[in-house]
Amino acid sequence: MFGRGCKPRPAKKQLTINFLKMKQIIIGLLLLLCNGVSYATDFFPPPFTAEYKIYAAGISAGVGTRTLINLQDGKFQFQTVAKTTGFISFFKKIRIEEHSTFTQANGKIRPLKYTYRQTGSKTRFNEVLFDWVQKKAISTFKNQTKEISLREGMLDRLVYQVMLMQELKQGKRQLSYVIATKGKTVVYTPIFLGKEYIDTGVGRLETLKYKRQSSNNKRYTILWCAPTLHYLPVQIKHVETDGDVFSMVLQSVRGLD
């Protein structure tokens, strides 16, 4: 079959080289796949927009929107807008905007900038700028500026709810977050109260119910998080020190259903 001087060994050698190359390619693809799976299992929520009705002492008082945006420069923004509407707005016109710009990688959220702005009957402004290189945050509130020492895992008072959605999706139920706010750090520890069905604008939803008590035990917030909507809080109830009760109930959502 082969002429004089022709040997089959080079073909065998070439076959061995091709096999090695193929093995390298397969290993490379597997590594990419594994990295992809690792990223996917962060359970970070996709971009969404959720609209709510706001109630004060059980009376319809306004509307609210929560939006998670994927920015082009690799950053994310989570923002909420709430404002009084209808009859209530004639007596107390209020608009509150909160923005949190942050990065996210491998299950870790790092806030970069948080702002709170209230306009209308009262004007208020809070801001926290996070410098992870210098390990400090600059907090501005009530015309004061204070510096906060940063450590890994710290969040702002808004983006912690994105982290909450992510961790509940991961299967965690014991939650705790260190928050940089108003010149100091506080610990938010939502306590699991059980499962509960909630009527919303998108139907009746099963939820996990969490309560977060303030440090003085006089204020508290309750979150009802729906597993079918990536654990989005579909109802939020806040009770103030003076007993005033405010709540938000989901009316529509895009990006999670």
PETA-V623637 format. One record per residue. N is the residue number from 1. SS is DSSP state (alpha for helix, beta for strand, coil for the rest). PHI is phi in degrees with one decimal (999 if undefined). D_CENTER is the distance of its C-alpha to the mean C-alpha in whole Angstrom. Layout:
# PETA-V623637
{{N & SS & PHI & D_CENTER} {N & SS & PHI & D_CENTER}}
This chain:
# PETA-V623637
{{1 & coil & 999 & 70} {2 & coil & -104.3 & 69} {3 & coil & -74.5 & 72} {4 & coil & -60.4 & 73} {5 & coil & 86.1 & 71} {6 & coil & -90.0 & 68} {7 & coil & -125.9 & 66} {8 & coil & -75.0 & 63} {9 & alpha & -60.7 & 61} {10 & alpha & -56.9 & 59} {11 & alpha & -63.4 & 58} {12 & alpha & -65.6 & 56} {13 & alpha & -65.3 & 55} {14 & alpha & -63.4 & 53} {15 & alpha & -62.2 & 52} {16 & alpha & -64.1 & 51} {17 & alpha & -63.0 & 49} {18 & alpha & -61.6 & 47} {19 & alpha & -63.1 & 46} {20 & alpha & -65.1 & 44} {21 & alpha & -63.3 & 43} {22 & alpha & -62.4 & 41} {23 & alpha & -62.5 & 40} {24 & alpha & -62.9 & 38} {25 & alpha & -63.9 & 37} {26 & alpha & -63.5 & 36} {27 & alpha & -61.8 & 34} {28 & alpha & -60.9 & 32} {29 & alpha & -65.0 & 31} {30 & alpha & -64.0 & 30} {31 & alpha & -63.8 & 28} {32 & alpha & -61.8 & 26} {33 & alpha & -62.8 & 26} {34 & alpha & -63.1 & 24} {35 & alpha & -62.9 & 22} {36 & alpha & -64.0 & 21} {37 & alpha & -64.5 & 20} {38 & alpha & -59.3 & 19} {39 & alpha & -67.1 & 16} {40 & alpha & -63.9 & 16} {41 & coil & -78.5 & 15} {42 & coil & -64.3 & 12} {43 & coil & 59.5 & 11} {44 & coil & -69.6 & 8} {45 & coil & -66.1 & 7} {46 & coil & -74.5 & 10} {47 & coil & -56.3 & 10} {48 & beta & -153.5 & 11} {49 & beta & -133.0 & 12} {50 & beta & -125.2 & 13} {51 & beta & -114.7 & 16} {52 & beta & -128.8 & 17} {53 & beta & -101.1 & 20} {54 & beta & -109.2 & 21} {55 & beta & -125.0 & 24} {56 & beta & -121.2 & 25} {57 & coil & 53.8 & 28} {58 & coil & 84.8 & 27} {59 & beta & -103.6 & 29} {60 & beta & -58.0 & 27} {61 & beta & -128.1 & 26} {62 & beta & 179.0 & 23} {63 & beta & -133.1 & 21} {64 & beta & -143.1 & 17} {65 & beta & -136.2 & 14} {66 & beta & -123.9 & 11} {67 & beta & -137.8 & 10} {68 & beta & -109.9 & 8} {69 & beta & -120.8 & 11} {70 & beta & -94.3 & 12} {71 & coil & -79.7 & 14} {72 & coil & -71.5 & 18} {73 & coil & -92.2 & 18} {74 & coil & 85.7 & 15} {75 & coil & -100.9 & 13} {76 & beta & -127.0 & 10} {77 & beta & -135.7 & 9} {78 & beta & -112.5 & 7} {79 & beta & -138.3 & 10} {80 & beta & -130.5 & 12} {81 & beta & -131.9 & 15} {82 & beta & -134.9 & 18} {83 & beta & -149.4 & 22} {84 & beta & -75.8 & 25} {85 & coil & -139.1 & 27} {86 & alpha & 62.9 & 30} {87 & alpha & -59.2 & 33} {88 & alpha & -60.8 & 30} {89 & alpha & -66.9 & 30} {90 & alpha & -68.8 & 34} {91 & alpha & -100.2 & 33} {92 & coil & -143.4 & 30} {93 & coil & -91.2 & 28} {94 & beta & -135.8 & 25} {95 & beta & -133.6 & 22} {96 & beta & -122.5 & 19} {97 & beta & -123.9 & 16} {98 & beta & -125.6 & 13} {99 & beta & -132.8 & 12} {100 & beta & -130.0 & 9} {101 & beta & -102.5 & 11} {102 & beta & -154.2 & 10} {103 & beta & -112.5 & 11} {104 & beta & -146.6 & 10} {105 & beta & -157.7 & 13} {106 & coil & 53.5 & 14} {107 & coil & 80.1 & 11} {108 & beta & -109.4 & 11} {109 & beta & -106.5 & 8} {110 & beta & -122.3 & 11} {111 & beta & -68.7 & 10} {112 & beta & -112.4 & 13} {113 & beta & -155.6 & 14} {114 & beta & -124.2 & 13} {115 & beta & -134.5 & 15} {116 & beta & -127.0 & 16} {117 & beta & -136.6 & 19} {118 & beta & -115.9 & 22} {119 & beta & -129.3 & 25} {120 & beta & 114.8 & 28} {121 & coil & -61.1 & 30} {122 & coil & -129.5 & 28} {123 & coil & -118.9 & 26} {124 & beta & -140.3 & 24} {125 & beta & -147.9 & 22} {126 & beta & -129.2 & 20} {127 & beta & -149.8 & 18} {128 & beta & -133.0 & 17} {129 & beta & -106.8 & 18} {130 & beta & -101.8 & 17} {131 & beta & -116.2 & 20} {132 & coil & -78.1 & 19} {133 & coil & -73.0 & 22} {134 & coil & -84.9 & 24} {135 & coil & 60.0 & 22} {136 & beta & -148.9 & 22} {137 & beta & -126.2 & 20} {138 & beta & -104.0 & 22} {139 & beta & -107.7 & 21} {140 & beta & -117.6 & 23} {141 & beta & -160.1 & 23} {142 & coil & 47.6 & 26} {143 & coil & 60.3 & 28} {144 & beta & -115.8 & 28} {145 & beta & -128.2 & 26} {146 & beta & -132.4 & 25} {147 & beta & -104.7 & 24} {148 & beta & -119.3 & 22} {149 & beta & -74.1 & 22} {150 & coil & -96.4 & 19} {151 & coil & -138.3 & 19} {152 & coil & -55.1 & 17} {153 & coil & 99.8 & 13} {154 & coil & -67.2 & 13} {155 & beta & -128.9 & 10} {156 & coil & -102.0 & 10} {157 & coil & -74.2 & 11} {158 & coil & -105.7 & 8} {159 & coil & -67.3 & 5} {160 & alpha & -59.5 & 6} {161 & alpha & -72.6 & 5} {162 & alpha & -69.3 & 1} {163 & alpha & -62.4 & 4} {164 & alpha & -60.7 & 7} {165 & alpha & -59.3 & 6} {166 & alpha & -64.9 & 7} {167 & alpha & -70.9 & 10} {168 & alpha & -64.6 & 11} {169 & alpha & -65.4 & 11} {170 & alpha & -73.4 & 13} {171 & coil & 104.5 & 15} {172 & coil & -73.0 & 15} {173 & coil & -128.1 & 16} {174 & coil & -93.7 & 17} {175 & coil & -120.0 & 14} {176 & coil & -159.9 & 14} {177 & beta & -137.5 & 12} {178 & beta & -96.6 & 14} {179 & beta & -114.9 & 13} {180 & beta & -93.8 & 16} {181 & beta & -158.9 & 17} {182 & coil & 48.6 & 20} {183 & coil & 77.1 & 22} {184 & beta & -154.3 & 21} {185 & beta & -113.7 & 19} {186 & beta & -131.0 & 18} {187 & beta & -110.2 & 17} {188 & beta & -97.8 & 14} {189 & coil & -127.0 & 16} {190 & coil & -64.5 & 15} {191 & beta & -103.3 & 18} {192 & beta & -72.8 & 18} {193 & beta & -105.6 & 21} {194 & beta & 120.9 & 21} {195 & beta & -97.7 & 21} {196 & beta & -155.9 & 22} {197 & beta & -89.9 & 23} {198 & beta & -125.5 & 21} {199 & beta & -85.4 & 23} {200 & beta & -130.5 & 21} {201 & coil & -69.7 & 22} {202 & coil & -109.5 & 21} {203 & beta & 111.4 & 23} {204 & beta & -85.1 & 23} {205 & beta & -123.7 & 20} {206 & beta & -77.4 & 20} {207 & beta & -135.9 & 17} {208 & beta & -98.9 & 16} {209 & beta & -102.6 & 17} {210 & beta & -125.1 & 16} {211 & beta & -120.5 & 17} {212 & beta & -117.1 & 16} {213 & beta & -90.5 & 20} {214 & coil & -73.4 & 20} {215 & coil & -64.1 & 22} {216 & coil & -92.0 & 26} {217 & coil & 62.5 & 25} {218 & coil & -105.0 & 26} {219 & coil & -119.2 & 23} {220 & beta & -154.1 & 20} {221 & beta & -129.1 & 17} {222 & beta & -116.5 & 17} {223 & beta & -116.6 & 14} {224 & beta & -111.2 & 15} {225 & beta & -109.0 & 13} {226 & beta & -94.9 & 14} {227 & alpha & -58.1 & 15} {228 & alpha & -72.1 & 16} {229 & alpha & -118.9 & 13} {230 & coil & 58.5 & 11} {231 & coil & 63.8 & 10} {232 & beta & -60.9 & 9} {233 & beta & -64.9 & 11} {234 & beta & -95.4 & 14} {235 & beta & -146.0 & 16} {236 & beta & -133.5 & 15} {237 & beta & -125.4 & 18} {238 & beta & -125.2 & 19} {239 & beta & -113.6 & 23} {240 & coil & -83.1 & 24} {241 & coil & -58.4 & 27} {242 & coil & -83.2 & 29} {243 & coil & 95.9 & 28} {244 & coil & -62.8 & 27} {245 & beta & -118.3 & 24} {246 & beta & -124.2 & 22} {247 & beta & -145.8 & 20} {248 & beta & -129.3 & 18} {249 & beta & -128.1 & 18} {250 & beta & -61.0 & 17} {251 & beta & -113.3 & 19} {252 & beta & -157.2 & 18} {253 & beta & -151.7 & 15} {254 & beta & -127.4 & 16} {255 & coil & 105.7 & 14} {256 & coil & -116.7 & 13} {257 & coil & -89.8 & 17}}
